[in-house]
Amino acid sequence: MSARIRTLVCVVLAGIVLGCPPPAGAGEAARGRVDPAAPSASPFWVDPDSPAARQVREWKQQGRSADAELLERIAEHPTATWPAWDDPRADVERAVAGAAATKRRAVLVAYNIPHRDCGQHSAGGAADAAAYRAWIGAFADAIGDGEALVVLEPDAVAHMVAGCTPPEYHRERLELLTGAIERLKQHPGVEVYVDAGHSRWIANVPDVARSLRAAGIDRADGFALNVSNFQTTKSEIRYGRRLSSLLGGARFVVDTSRNGNGPLRGGTADAWCNPPGRALGRPPTTQTGAEGVAAYLWVKRPGESDGTCRGGPPAGEWWPQYALGLARATAENDGRTTG
């Protein structure tokens, strides 16, 4: 039975868009496309003015209809908002208001910890602890009474465990993370997931668990895996369950934005940075069907650069050629696994 017929049968029998399993043997990227206008499609907000959505409109005006259709595979799905590092309020307020208007939840990323990214492509962060506390306070206040899922400080814990964050910053960082969780959780509509790296990064899982506990994860809703990376969903679930078992059964979310083809083979040091041949992963949903997995999310916005490697623009900037490559690879995966 083809995937299209299978989907129609599921819709007729169940009366819903989601909930049917993918075809046997389907890859990470072949879970089907979801109509963001459908109430059951996802509980998360789809930004109608995302870089991908704007690119789709531009290409349609230019007559690039085939490319625009491919890029809709990104534009039609909810992606996270990464608020500005100087003042997060406008970005947070826009996302939360947009989500409320469509009866969805915003997905937000708090990424401004001091001494961020160990001097790499996304180096920077708040000037000091006081500046960070003011920033996260403004972030939380901008959510107000709204509903949001917050991924807290990608790489902050893993960089301490991996050893690239100097030891003299560790105590302050842990205190800032604990304070950020407590500040965000003052708002009843907020879920917080503390970033915990990914399955190919730190083999010593107990060390990660100890650092997460020191960062106050018991006050959060769980932890996040694979943010801005490419590890397969299967490997992240396996890793997440090992980590969860050391954290009293904490739930976790997985960034599936670009893991449709898994990581770049070869184990090169820069395999995380704009690797070629990658594809979109499972669409964002809370209906994961996997024990312990609270949601699949597109935390890294597909098509935004990892940094100035492999010809990319600075980290976080929109790169339409890379976005199109992700969408095209996903379409190729669909063609190989359906029909």
Number of C-alpha atoms within 10 A of each C-alpha: 9 10 20 13 11 14 21 15 13 17 15 10 9 12 10 16 17 18 15 15 13 17 19 9 9 17 20 25 29 26 19 22 16 17 14 17 12 11 13 15 21 22 19 25 26 25 21 14 11 18 19 28 19 13 20 23 15 14 16 15 11 10 10 13 15 10 16 22 15 20 24 18 23 27 25 20 26 26 25 22 24 21 20 16 16 11 14 19 20 13 16 27 19 16 25 24 19 18 22 16 11 14 14 20 25 31 27 24 22 23 23 26 27 21 18 21 20 18 11 10 16 15 13 17 17 19 12 12 15 10 16 20 18 13 23 25 17 18 25 24 18 20 23 19 13 20 22 26 18 25 25 25 21 25 24 27 24 21 20 19 22 15 10 12 20 11 11 8 12 17 11 14 20 20 14 21 25 21 18 25 25 15 17 23 17 12 17 12 15 22 18 25 25 29 26 31 24 25 18 14 12 16 12 11 17 14 15 21 21 14 18 24 16 16 24 19 23 15 15 22 21 25 26 31 29 29 25 25 25 28 25 23 21 12 14 25 20 12 17 26 18 15 24 19 12 15 19 9 14 21 22 26 28 27 28 33 30 31 24 26 21 23 21 19 8 7 9 8 7 11 15 16 20 22 17 14 16 24 29 29 28 24 28 24 18 17 16 15 11 11 10 17 22 22 21 23 26 27 30 23 25 26 25 22 25 24 19 14 15 13 10 18 15 16 19 16 16 21 20 18 11 20 24 22 19 29 26 20 20 27 18 13 20 20 11 12 18 17 11
